[in-house]
Amino acid sequence: MGHIEPTPERLQEFLSEGDADTPIVMINLLRYREQAAYPEGFEAEPCSGREAYQRYGQEVIGHIASVGGRLIWMGEARATLIGPDDERWDDALLVEYPSKKAFLEMVSKAEYQACAIHRTAALDDSRLIATETQGGPTP
């Protein structure tokens, strides 16, 4: 079973650590289902997981912008040079938010939650890693 949504414990940990006003960049690692798995009764044209994620992407970009965030980069994952042999990803993306508060504001809105159904239907597994910029020169 994949990791699609944060657990309440992980979400609480995220909220309690660090400054809620510090800018963050979310690293997203995505593995798509072969066929999107929408809930019974949800009206959606059958499609692949990648196509369902594209539906999510078309809607979520406005939600990201509405809280002052932006998509920095998205690309196809080609090879894992360091990592478990059985772990593979289809795509990776980086999304910047002005703060944890902005991210939480976005995901708490009913409009966001309505579009997130496409994300859930699309993904077989994922990782969402919150990062903060470190001071000093980068290696």
C-alpha positions in Angstrom: 0.0 0.0 0.0 1.4 3.4 -1.0 1.7 6.6 0.9 -0.8 9.1 -0.6 -2.0 11.3 2.3 -0.1 12.5 5.4 -1.0 10.8 8.7 -2.4 13.1 11.4 0.8 12.5 13.4 3.1 13.5 10.5 0.9 16.6 9.9 1.1 17.6 13.6 4.9 17.1 13.6 5.2 19.3 10.5 3.2 22.0 12.2 5.1 21.9 15.5 8.6 22.0 14.1 10.3 25.2 13.0 8.8 28.6 12.1 5.3 28.5 10.5 6.2 31.7 8.5 9.4 30.3 6.9 9.3 29.7 3.2 9.3 26.0 2.2 9.9 23.9 -0.9 7.9 20.7 -1.1 9.7 17.8 -2.9 7.1 15.6 -4.5 8.0 12.1 -5.7 5.2 10.4 -7.7 4.4 6.9 -8.8 1.2 6.6 -10.9 -1.3 3.9 -11.0 -1.6 2.2 -14.4 -5.4 3.0 -14.3 -6.7 5.9 -12.2 -8.9 4.7 -9.3 -11.7 7.1 -8.7 -14.2 6.4 -6.0 -17.4 4.7 -6.9 -20.0 7.2 -8.1 -17.4 9.9 -9.0 -18.1 11.2 -12.5 -14.7 11.0 -14.4 -13.8 9.7 -17.8 -11.6 6.6 -17.3 -7.9 7.4 -17.7 -4.4 6.5 -16.6 -2.9 7.6 -13.3 -0.7 10.1 -15.2 -3.7 11.6 -16.9 -5.6 11.9 -13.6 -2.6 13.7 -12.1 -2.6 16.1 -15.1 -6.2 16.8 -14.2 -5.1 17.6 -10.7 -2.2 19.7 -11.9 -4.5 21.9 -14.1 -6.6 22.7 -11.1 -4.1 22.8 -8.3 -1.8 25.4 -10.0 -4.4 28.1 -9.3 -4.7 27.0 -5.7 -0.9 27.2 -5.3 -0.8 30.7 -6.8 -3.7 31.8 -4.6 -1.6 31.4 -1.5 1.5 32.9 -3.0 3.2 29.6 -4.1 4.7 28.5 -7.4 5.7 25.4 -9.2 9.5 25.6 -9.5 10.2 22.5 -11.6 8.7 19.2 -12.7 10.5 16.3 -14.5 10.3 12.7 -15.4 12.3 10.4 -13.0 14.8 8.5 -15.1 17.0 6.5 -12.7 17.6 6.1 -9.0 21.3 6.1 -8.4 21.1 5.9 -4.6 18.0 4.2 -3.1 16.3 0.9 -2.7 16.2 -1.3 -5.8 12.5 -1.8 -5.5 11.6 1.9 -5.2 10.9 3.7 -8.5 9.3 7.1 -9.3 7.6 8.3 -12.4 7.9 12.1 -11.8 9.3 14.5 -9.4 8.4 18.1 -8.8 9.3 21.1 -6.6 6.7 23.5 -5.3 7.6 26.6 -3.3 5.2 28.1 -0.7 5.8 31.4 1.2 5.2 29.5 4.5 3.9 26.4 6.2 0.8 28.5 7.0 0.2 29.2 3.3 0.5 25.5 2.4 -1.9 24.5 5.2 -4.3 27.3 4.2 -4.3 25.8 0.6 -4.9 22.2 1.6 -7.6 23.1 4.1 -9.8 24.8 1.5 -12.9 22.9 0.3 -12.0 23.9 -3.3 -8.6 22.3 -3.0 -9.9 19.2 -1.4 -12.4 18.8 -4.3 -9.6 18.8 -6.9 -7.4 16.5 -4.8 -9.6 13.6 -5.7 -7.7 13.5 -9.0 -4.4 13.2 -7.1 -5.6 10.4 -4.9 -7.0 8.5 -7.9 -3.8 9.0 -9.8 -1.1 7.9 -7.3 0.0 4.4 -6.4 2.7 5.8 -4.1 4.2 9.2 -3.3 6.6 11.1 -1.0 6.1 14.7 0.1 9.1 16.2 1.7 9.0 19.7 3.3 12.3 21.5 3.0 13.7 24.9 4.2 16.6 26.8 2.7 19.8 26.5 4.7 22.0 29.5 5.2 25.4 29.7 3.7 26.8 28.6 0.4 25.3 25.5 -1.3 27.6 22.6 -2.2 
